């Protein structure tokens, strides 16, 4: 039977692989590969891709900053618990 540490590391790898896949899927396409629509009445012609890219990038930076802060808080909590367990 595997230890809890192995399971924890495996779950972290799976979680971050899924997160990376979601970022890759939602990332805007490069300019050369964006489909252009010649029809003026289509929904794509009303879509401002530059505004979307700016909004998406700012949202991603907020998510990354939140993730970094959460990781730092979690690391301090884990270190504290490990120290308590070693001292006990």
Rosetta blueprint (number, residue, H / E / L):
1 X L
2 X L
3 X L
4 X H
5 X H
6 X H
7 X H
8 X H
9 X H
10 X H
11 X H
12 X H
13 X H
14 X H
15 X H
16 X H
17 X H
18 X H
19 X H
20 X H
21 X H
22 X H
23 X H
24 X H
25 X H
26 X H
27 X L
28 X L
29 X L
30 X L
31 X H
32 X H
33 X H
34 X L
35 X L
36 X L
37 X L
38 X L
39 X L
40 X L
41 X L
42 X L
43 X H
44 X H
45 X H
46 X H
47 X L
48 X L
49 X H
50 X H
51 X H
52 X H
53 X H
54 X H
55 X H
56 X H
57 X H
58 X H
59 X H
60 X H
61 X H
62 X H
63 X H
64 X H
65 X H
66 X H
67 X H
68 X H
69 X H
70 X H
71 X H
72 X H
73 X H
74 X H
75 X H
76 X H
77 X H
78 X H
79 X H
80 X H
81 X H
82 X H
83 X H
84 X H
85 X H
86 X H
87 X H
88 X L
